[in-house]
Amino acid sequence: MAEMKFKNELTFAKLKARGKEEEFHRAYEAAYAAAIDGVGARYANIVAGRERSSKLGEFPDVCPYDRRMIVAHFAKGTKEDVAEAVRMSLKSQTAWEETKVSRRCDISLEAADRVSKRKYEFAAKLTLDNGKNRFESMAEVDETIDYLRYYAQTLLTNEGYVLELDGPVPCDQTRSVMRPLGVVGVISPFNFPLAITAGMVTGALVTGNAVVLKPASDAPLMARMLHEVLAESGVPSEVLHFVTGSGETVGAELTGNKDIAAIAFTGSRDVGMSVARASAEKGKRPPILEMGGKNPAIVSDKADLDKAVEGVGRSAFGYSGQKCSATSRVIVNRSVADAFTKKLVSWLRDKKVGNPSKRDTFVGPVINAAAVEKFRKAVVLAAKDGQVLTGGHVLEDGPFKEGHFVEPTIIAHLARNHELATKELFLPVLIVLTCSDIDEAIEVANGTEYGLTAGIFSDDPAEVQKFFTRVRAGITYANRSEGATTGALVGVQPFVGWKASGVTGKGAGGPYYLLQFLQEQSRTVCR
């Protein structure tokens, strides 16, 4: 089969290249106005295509930048909801596996087209759901479209992962067949509630698995919309189920149910490790985990400091630092540390904090009150053990009083092994560390348990090559002003975590990702 050419969606970049930025803003603003008019809907769980209300009642999906706004109400799922979804999946998964690969892929491609046609609606509702600004929201919608297309095209290119092998006489036929695991539980995060959800769900479905999906309770609307699109595109109702609710109830049943073959999870290290332990205890396939990072960016004395400031600033404070790939440590050569830090502080002061639906907002809210409290504690600790260079305040007055807003914050003069410099915060907080040379910088970069993303700014090719060779991270960048450690594109930069950031060594949006949802079967036919 001829290889299909994959192209990223890249909505804003393509419009900007054609001088049509205003078209983007008009379309987003119209979609946002419509989304505001539609808030407050009630959503039941969906098992085998049927809505299931809950005996436990509902929970609100609260807008993080205006707590007065209830984006939607969702059912508090029960263990019985999950058990019924698993039971229906077991009955129907074999038929889904036996569906032609081309048909499963066509459904995924159809879903991509449907999301593309509704991209501004999705982007506007994503802003309401988790507080991303319009640029971040559209980038996530584009990533969703990319996942739906890329995984379908990958499976088609590899002809369903069926390989004919040469067998000895008297064997007439030998082949390797990659087959689905069975029923996969998907537990998705709040920070990319559409794209990461779509990546895990699509990876499982297109390879012939059934899926029980539990979205994050802080941002469940996008997963519900994704479920709707997949159903409309032809995914059988018995192989895709949507169950909202707490981790203690719905999440625990997903990880504990003996008939779920594997869990795909994106979230914190602590929760991910608990998923891994539960999977091992229940004899499940090792889970597919992405568990965050403490991502470093190195700034050499041979760096273009303006480029470094732009790249570090965008990656540290975009979406309020709530990305597993966010730059949370910048390791700067001492000879340029003062100059770099002054430029970065100045750059940051020009960035607007506020309502993410507004055109000029760069930093929006954090997701909830718990994140605000975590920020408060981090700033107290930073002031005690280091120095807050800028920021450090919770924003509670005027336009901020109804939301979860904090100042983007830069901290210096902490010990390298300080908890703020080693533990993931998931906040708009950047730790500045210093070093004497590239060898020391890489040593510091590798000095945490995580290994997700890492970046370097240096105009010395030898330093860049040393960085790529020695840094212990799965996604690496050099001199990237668009984002020092963030912004991986599907089909271009596989998103893979090393060390405590992941377990499989196969990255989302990469050529080997689908293999995690498959297991090999050797087939031999003899005369």
C-alpha positions as CSV (number, residue, x, y, z in Angstrom):
1,M,0.0,0.0,0.0
2,A,1.4,3.4,-0.9
3,E,2.2,5.6,2.1
4,M,-0.4,8.3,2.7
5,K,1.0,11.8,3.1
6,F,0.1,13.2,6.5
7,K,-0.3,17.0,7.0
8,N,-0.8,18.9,10.2
9,E,-3.9,21.0,10.5
10,L,-2.2,24.2,11.8
11,T,-5.2,26.5,11.5
12,F,-3.9,29.8,12.8
13,A,-0.4,29.4,11.2
14,K,-2.0,28.8,7.8
15,L,-4.3,31.7,8.1
16,K,-1.5,34.0,9.3
17,A,0.6,32.9,6.3
18,R,-2.2,34.0,4.0
19,G,-2.7,37.3,5.8
20,K,-6.1,36.2,7.2
21,E,-5.6,36.5,11.0
22,E,-8.7,38.6,11.3
23,E,-10.8,35.8,9.8
24,F,-9.5,33.6,12.7
25,H,-10.5,36.1,15.3
26,R,-13.9,36.8,13.9
27,A,-14.8,33.1,13.7
28,Y,-13.5,32.4,17.2
29,E,-15.4,35.3,18.7
30,A,-18.7,34.3,17.0
31,A,-18.2,30.7,18.3
32,Y,-17.5,32.0,21.8
33,A,-20.6,34.1,21.9
34,A,-22.6,31.0,20.8
35,A,-20.9,28.9,23.4
36,I,-21.7,31.3,26.2
37,D,-25.4,31.1,25.2
38,G,-25.3,27.3,25.5
39,V,-23.8,26.9,28.9
40,G,-25.6,24.9,31.7
41,A,-26.6,21.8,29.8
42,R,-26.9,18.5,31.6
43,Y,-25.1,15.4,30.5
44,A,-25.7,11.8,31.6
45,N,-23.2,9.0,31.2
46,I,-23.4,7.0,28.0
47,V,-23.1,3.2,28.1
48,A,-23.8,1.3,24.9
49,G,-25.4,4.3,23.4
50,R,-27.9,4.8,26.2
51,E,-27.9,7.7,28.6
52,R,-27.6,6.6,32.3
53,S,-28.5,9.1,35.0
54,S,-26.8,8.5,38.4
55,K,-28.2,7.7,41.8
56,L,-25.3,9.8,43.1
57,G,-26.5,12.9,41.4
58,E,-24.5,15.4,39.4
59,F,-21.4,17.6,39.7
60,P,-20.8,21.0,38.0
61,D,-18.2,21.7,35.4
62,V,-17.2,25.2,36.6
63,C,-15.5,27.8,34.4
64,P,-12.1,28.5,35.9
65,Y,-12.1,32.2,35.1
66,D,-15.6,32.8,36.2
67,R,-16.8,30.6,39.0
68,R,-20.3,32.0,38.6
69,M,-20.6,30.2,35.3
70,I,-21.5,26.5,35.2
71,V,-20.3,25.3,31.9
72,A,-22.4,22.0,32.2
73,H,-23.6,19.5,34.7
74,F,-22.3,15.9,34.6
75,A,-23.5,12.7,36.2
76,K,-21.5,11.2,39.1
77,G,-20.8,7.8,37.7
78,T,-20.9,4.6,39.7
79,K,-19.0,1.4,39.8
80,E,-22.1,-0.2,38.2
81,D,-21.9,2.2,35.3
82,V,-18.3,1.1,34.6
83,A,-19.1,-2.6,35.1
84,E,-22.0,-2.4,32.6
85,A,-19.8,-0.6,30.1
86,V,-17.1,-3.3,30.4
87,R,-19.7,-6.0,30.1
88,M,-21.1,-4.5,26.9
89,S,-17.6,-4.0,25.6
90,L,-16.7,-7.7,26.1
91,K,-19.7,-8.7,24.1
92,S,-18.9,-6.4,21.1
93,Q,-15.2,-6.0,21.0
94,T,-14.6,-9.2,18.8
95,A,-16.9,-7.9,16.1
96,W,-15.2,-4.6,16.2
97,E,-11.8,-6.3,15.8
98,E,-13.2,-8.2,12.9
99,T,-14.3,-5.0,11.2
100,K,-12.0,-4.3,8.3
101,V,-9.0,-2.1,9.1
102,S,-10.0,0.2,6.3
103,R,-13.4,0.7,7.8
104,R,-12.1,1.5,11.3
105,C,-9.6,4.0,9.7
106,D,-12.4,5.5,7.6
107,I,-14.3,6.2,10.8
108,S,-11.4,7.9,12.3
109,L,-10.8,10.0,9.2
110,E,-14.5,11.0,9.1
111,A,-14.3,12.0,12.8
112,A,-11.3,14.2,11.9
113,D,-13.2,15.9,9.2
114,R,-16.2,16.5,11.5
115,V,-14.0,18.1,14.2
116,S,-12.3,20.2,11.5
117,K,-15.7,21.6,10.3
118,R,-16.6,22.5,13.9
119,K,-13.1,23.6,15.0
120,Y,-14.2,27.1,16.2
121,E,-17.0,25.7,18.2
122,F,-14.6,23.2,19.8
123,A,-12.0,25.9,20.5
124,A,-14.5,28.3,22.1
125,K,-16.0,25.6,24.4
126,L,-12.5,24.5,25.3
127,T,-11.8,28.0,26.5
128,L,-14.9,27.8,28.8
129,D,-14.0,24.2,29.9
130,N,-10.4,24.6,31.0
131,G,-9.4,28.3,30.5
132,K,-7.1,28.1,27.5
133,N,-6.8,31.3,25.4
134,R,-8.0,31.2,21.8
135,F,-4.5,30.3,20.4
136,E,-3.9,27.5,22.8
137,S,-7.5,26.2,22.3
138,M,-7.3,26.1,18.5
139,A,-3.8,24.5,18.7
140,E,-5.4,21.7,20.8
141,V,-8.3,21.3,18.4
142,D,-5.8,21.0,15.6
143,E,-3.8,18.4,17.5
144,T,-7.0,16.4,18.0
145,I,-7.7,16.4,14.2
146,D,-4.1,15.4,13.7
147,Y,-4.3,12.4,16.0
148,L,-7.5,11.2,14.3
149,R,-5.8,11.3,10.9
150,Y,-2.3,10.3,11.8
151,Y,-3.2,7.1,13.6
152,A,-5.6,6.0,10.8
153,Q,-3.0,6.7,8.2
154,T,-0.3,4.9,10.3
155,L,-2.4,1.8,10.6
156,L,-3.2,1.8,6.8
157,T,0.4,2.4,5.9
158,N,1.4,-0.6,8.0
159,E,-1.5,-2.7,6.5
160,G,-3.0,-3.4,9.9
161,Y,0.4,-4.8,11.2
162,V,-0.1,-8.1,9.5
163,L,3.3,-9.5,8.2
164,E,3.8,-12.6,6.0
165,L,6.8,-14.6,7.1
166,D,8.7,-17.5,5.4
167,G,8.0,-20.8,7.1
168,P,9.8,-24.1,6.7
169,V,8.2,-27.1,5.0
170,P,5.7,-28.6,5.8
171,C,4.3,-25.2,6.8
172,D,2.4,-23.4,3.9
173,Q,1.8,-20.2,5.7
174,T,3.3,-18.3,8.6
175,R,2.4,-14.7,9.6
176,S,2.7,-12.3,12.5
177,V,-0.6,-10.6,13.3
178,M,-0.8,-7.7,15.8
179,R,-4.1,-8.0,17.6
180,P,-6.0,-5.7,20.0
181,L,-5.8,-6.1,23.8
182,G,-9.5,-6.2,24.3
183,V,-11.2,-3.5,26.5
184,V,-9.1,-0.5,27.3
185,G,-9.8,2.0,30.1
186,V,-8.9,5.6,29.2
187,I,-8.4,8.1,32.0
188,S,-7.7,11.6,30.5
189,P,-6.4,14.9,32.0
190,F,-7.9,18.4,32.4
191,N,-5.1,20.2,30.6
192,F,-5.6,18.7,27.2
193,P,-9.1,17.3,27.7
194,L,-9.7,17.1,23.9
195,A,-6.3,16.3,22.3
196,I,-4.8,13.9,24.8
197,T,-8.2,12.2,25.2
198,A,-8.5,11.9,21.4
199,G,-5.0,10.5,21.1
200,M,-5.6,7.7,23.6
201,V,-9.1,6.9,22.5
202,T,-8.2,6.9,18.8
203,G,-5.1,4.7,19.4
204,A,-7.3,2.1,21.2
205,L,-10.3,2.2,18.8
206,V,-8.5,2.2,15.5
207,T,-6.5,-0.9,16.5
208,G,-9.7,-2.8,17.3
209,N,-10.1,-2.3,21.1
210,A,-13.2,-1.3,22.9
211,V,-12.9,1.8,25.2
212,V,-14.4,2.9,28.5
213,L,-13.6,6.6,28.8
214,K,-13.3,8.6,32.1
215,P,-12.4,12.3,31.6
216,A,-11.1,14.6,34.2
217,S,-13.8,16.0,36.4
218,D,-12.4,19.6,36.0
219,A,-12.9,19.6,32.2
220,P,-15.3,16.8,31.0
221,L,-17.1,18.7,28.3
222,M,-14.6,18.1,25.5
223,A,-14.5,14.4,26.0
224,R,-18.3,14.4,25.8
225,M,-18.1,16.3,22.5
226,L,-15.4,13.9,21.2
227,H,-17.7,10.9,22.1
228,E,-20.5,12.5,20.1
229,V,-18.3,13.0,17.0
230,L,-17.0,9.5,17.1
231,A,-20.5,8.0,17.5
232,E,-21.7,10.2,14.6
233,S,-18.8,9.0,12.5
234,G,-19.6,5.3,12.9
235,V,-18.0,4.0,16.0
236,P,-20.4,1.3,17.3
237,S,-22.1,2.4,20.6
238,E,-21.2,-0.9,22.3
239,V,-17.4,-0.3,21.9
240,L,-17.1,3.3,23.2
241,H,-18.6,4.3,26.5
242,F,-18.5,7.6,28.4
243,V,-18.5,7.6,32.2
244,T,-17.8,10.7,34.3
245,G,-17.2,10.8,38.1
246,S,-14.5,10.7,40.7
247,G,-11.3,8.9,40.6
248,E,-12.2,7.2,43.9
249,T,-15.3,5.6,42.3
250,V,-15.0,5.5,38.5
251,G,-11.3,5.5,38.3
252,A,-10.9,2.8,40.9
253,E,-13.4,0.6,39.1
254,L,-11.5,1.1,35.8
255,T,-8.2,0.1,37.3
256,G,-9.6,-2.7,39.4
257,N,-12.0,-4.4,36.9
258,K,-10.5,-7.7,36.0
259,D,-12.0,-7.6,32.5
260,I,-10.2,-4.4,31.4
261,A,-7.1,-5.5,29.6
262,A,-5.1,-2.3,30.0
263,I,-5.3,1.3,31.2
264,A,-4.2,4.4,29.2
265,F,-3.6,7.3,31.6
266,T,-2.2,10.8,31.4
267,G,-1.7,12.7,34.6
268,S,0.5,13.1,37.7
269,R,3.3,10.7,38.6
270,D,1.6,9.7,41.9
271,V,-1.7,8.7,40.3
272,G,0.1,7.1,37.4
273,M,2.1,4.9,39.7
274,S,-1.0,3.9,41.6
275,V,-2.5,2.9,38.2
276,A,0.6,0.8,37.5
277,R,0.5,-0.9,40.8
278,A,-3.2,-1.7,40.5
279,S,-2.6,-3.1,36.9
280,A,0.2,-5.3,38.2
281,E,-1.9,-6.6,41.1
282,K,-4.8,-7.4,38.7
283,G,-2.6,-9.1,36.1
284,K,-3.3,-6.5,33.4
285,R,-1.1,-5.5,30.6
286,P,1.4,-2.8,31.8
287,P,-0.5,0.5,31.5
288,I,0.2,3.2,28.9
289,L,1.3,6.1,31.1
290,E,2.4,9.7,30.6
291,M,3.2,11.2,34.0
292,G,4.5,14.7,33.7
293,G,7.9,16.3,34.0
294,K,10.2,18.9,35.5
295,N,11.4,20.1,32.2
296,P,14.7,22.0,31.9
297,A,15.8,24.6,29.3
298,I,19.6,25.3,29.1
299,V,20.8,28.7,28.2
300,S,24.4,28.7,27.1
301,D,26.8,31.6,27.1
302,K,26.8,31.1,23.4
303,A,23.0,31.5,23.1
304,D,21.0,34.2,21.4
305,L,19.4,35.6,24.5
306,D,16.4,37.2,22.8
307,K,15.5,33.9,21.2
308,A,16.1,32.1,24.6
309,V,13.8,34.5,26.4
310,E,11.0,34.1,23.9
311,G,11.3,30.3,23.9
312,V,11.6,29.9,27.7
313,G,8.8,32.4,28.4
314,R,6.3,30.8,26.1
315,S,7.0,27.3,27.4
316,A,7.1,28.3,31.1
317,F,3.9,30.5,31.2
318,G,1.8,29.4,28.2
319,Y,-1.5,28.0,29.6
320,S,-0.4,29.1,33.0
321,G,2.3,26.4,33.2
322,Q,-0.3,23.7,33.2
323,K,1.4,21.5,30.6
324,C,3.4,18.4,31.4
325,S,5.9,19.7,28.8
326,A,6.1,23.2,30.4
327,T,9.6,24.7,31.1
328,S,9.8,24.7,34.9
329,R,13.6,25.1,35.2
330,V,15.9,27.3,33.2
331,I,19.6,26.5,33.7
332,V,21.6,29.5,32.7
333,N,25.4,30.0,32.3
334,R,26.5,32.3,35.1
335,S,28.2,34.7,32.7
336,V,24.9,35.6,31.0
337,A,22.5,34.8,33.9
338,D,21.9,38.5,34.9
339,A,21.3,39.6,31.4
340,F,19.0,36.7,30.6
341,T,17.0,37.1,33.7
342,K,16.5,40.8,33.3
343,K,15.3,40.3,29.7
344,L,12.9,37.5,30.8
345,V,11.4,39.6,33.6
346,S,10.9,42.5,31.2
347,W,9.3,40.1,28.6
348,L,6.9,38.7,31.2
349,R,5.7,42.0,32.4
350,D,4.4,42.8,29.0
351,K,2.2,39.7,29.0
352,K,-1.4,40.2,29.9
353,V,-3.1,38.0,32.6
354,G,-6.9,37.8,32.4
355,N,-10.0,36.4,30.7
356,P,-8.6,33.8,28.2
357,S,-11.4,34.6,25.7
358,K,-9.9,38.0,25.1
359,R,-7.7,38.5,22.1
360,D,-4.7,39.9,24.0
361,T,-4.6,37.5,27.0
362,F,-1.5,35.4,27.2
363,V,-1.9,33.9,30.8
364,G,-5.3,32.8,31.8
365,P,-6.5,31.1,35.0
366,V,-5.2,28.0,36.8
367,I,-7.7,25.2,36.8
368,N,-9.2,25.3,40.3
369,A,-8.9,26.5,43.9
370,A,-6.5,23.6,44.8
371,A,-4.1,24.9,42.2
372,V,-4.3,28.4,43.7
373,E,-3.5,27.1,47.2
374,K,-0.6,25.1,45.8
375,F,0.7,28.3,44.3
376,R,0.4,30.2,47.7
377,K,2.4,27.5,49.4
378,A,5.1,27.4,46.7
379,V,5.6,31.2,46.9
380,V,5.9,31.1,50.7
381,L,8.6,28.4,50.4
382,A,10.3,30.3,47.6
383,A,10.5,33.5,49.6
384,K,11.9,31.6,52.6
385,D,14.6,29.6,50.7
386,G,15.2,31.7,47.6
387,Q,14.1,34.9,46.0
388,V,10.9,35.8,44.0
389,L,12.1,37.9,41.1
390,T,8.7,38.8,39.8
391,G,5.1,37.7,40.4
392,G,4.2,35.7,43.5
393,H,0.7,37.1,44.1
394,V,-2.7,35.5,43.9
395,L,-5.0,37.9,41.9
396,E,-8.3,38.3,43.7
397,D,-9.6,41.8,43.0
398,G,-11.4,43.5,40.1
399,P,-11.6,41.4,36.9
400,F,-9.9,38.5,38.7
401,K,-12.3,38.1,41.7
402,E,-14.5,35.4,40.2
403,G,-11.7,33.3,38.8
404,H,-8.6,31.3,39.8
405,F,-5.8,33.7,38.8
406,V,-2.2,33.9,39.9
407,E,0.7,36.0,38.7
408,P,3.3,34.2,36.5
409,T,6.3,33.9,38.8
410,I,10.1,33.7,38.4
411,I,12.1,32.3,41.3
412,A,15.9,32.3,41.8
413,H,18.6,31.4,44.3
414,L,17.2,28.0,45.3
415,A,19.4,24.9,45.9
416,R,19.3,22.6,42.9
417,N,17.8,19.8,45.0
418,H,15.1,22.1,46.5
419,E,11.6,20.6,46.2
420,L,10.5,23.5,44.1
421,A,13.4,22.7,41.7
422,T,12.7,19.0,41.5
423,K,8.9,18.4,42.0
424,E,6.3,19.1,39.3
425,L,4.2,22.1,40.2
426,F,1.9,22.5,37.2
427,L,1.8,26.2,37.8
428,P,3.1,29.4,36.1
429,V,6.3,29.2,38.1
430,L,9.8,29.1,36.7
431,I,12.9,28.3,38.7
432,V,16.2,29.9,37.5
433,L,19.3,27.9,38.2
434,T,22.9,28.7,37.2
435,C,25.9,26.7,35.9
436,S,29.4,27.2,34.9
437,D,29.5,25.2,31.6
438,I,27.5,22.9,29.3
439,D,28.6,19.7,31.2
440,E,27.3,21.1,34.5
441,A,24.1,22.3,32.9
442,I,23.3,18.8,31.5
443,E,24.1,17.3,34.9
444,V,21.6,19.6,36.5
445,A,19.0,19.0,33.8
446,N,19.2,15.3,34.4
447,G,19.0,15.7,38.2
448,T,15.3,14.9,38.7
449,E,13.3,11.8,38.5
450,Y,11.6,13.0,35.3
451,G,12.6,12.8,31.7
452,L,9.9,14.3,29.5
453,T,11.1,17.3,27.5
454,A,14.2,19.4,27.5
455,G,15.6,22.3,25.5
456,I,18.9,24.1,24.8
457,F,19.8,27.5,23.4
458,S,23.3,27.7,22.0
459,D,24.8,28.7,18.7
460,D,27.6,26.2,19.2
461,P,26.8,23.0,17.2
462,A,29.1,20.9,19.5
463,E,27.2,22.0,22.6
464,V,23.9,21.2,20.9
465,Q,25.1,17.7,19.9
466,K,26.5,17.1,23.4
467,F,23.1,18.1,24.8
468,F,21.2,15.7,22.5
469,T,23.6,12.9,23.3
470,R,23.6,13.3,27.1
471,V,20.3,14.7,28.2
472,R,17.9,12.1,29.6
473,A,14.6,13.2,28.1
474,G,12.3,11.9,25.4
475,I,11.5,15.1,23.6
476,T,14.4,17.5,23.0
477,Y,14.7,20.8,21.2
478,A,17.5,23.2,20.3
479,N,17.1,27.0,19.7
480,R,13.3,26.8,19.5
481,S,11.8,30.3,20.1
482,E,8.3,29.0,19.6
483,G,8.7,27.0,22.8
484,A,11.8,25.8,24.5
485,T,10.2,22.5,25.7
486,T,6.6,22.7,24.5
487,G,4.6,22.4,21.2
488,A,5.3,18.9,19.9
489,L,3.4,18.3,16.6
490,V,1.7,15.0,15.8
491,G,3.7,13.0,13.2
492,V,6.7,15.4,13.7
493,Q,7.9,15.2,17.3
494,P,6.7,12.0,19.1
495,F,5.7,12.8,22.6
496,V,7.6,10.2,24.7
497,G,8.6,10.3,28.4
498,W,11.7,8.7,29.8
499,K,12.4,7.9,33.5
500,A,9.4,8.7,35.7
501,S,7.7,10.5,32.9
502,G,6.6,7.4,31.1
503,V,6.9,3.6,30.9
504,T,6.7,2.3,27.4
505,G,9.3,4.3,25.5
506,K,6.8,4.8,22.6
507,G,5.5,8.4,22.1
508,A,2.1,9.8,21.3
509,G,1.9,11.1,17.8
510,G,4.8,8.9,16.7
511,P,5.1,5.8,14.4
512,Y,5.2,3.3,17.3
513,Y,2.4,4.5,19.5
514,L,-0.3,2.2,18.1
515,L,1.7,-0.9,19.0
516,Q,1.0,-0.2,22.7
517,F,-2.7,-1.2,22.1
518,L,-1.7,-4.4,20.3
519,Q,-0.2,-7.8,21.1
520,E,1.5,-10.1,18.6
521,Q,0.1,-13.4,17.6
522,S,2.1,-15.9,15.5
523,R,0.0,-17.9,13.1
524,T,1.2,-21.0,11.3
525,V,-0.8,-23.3,8.9
526,C,0.8,-26.6,7.9
527,R,-0.2,-29.2,5.2
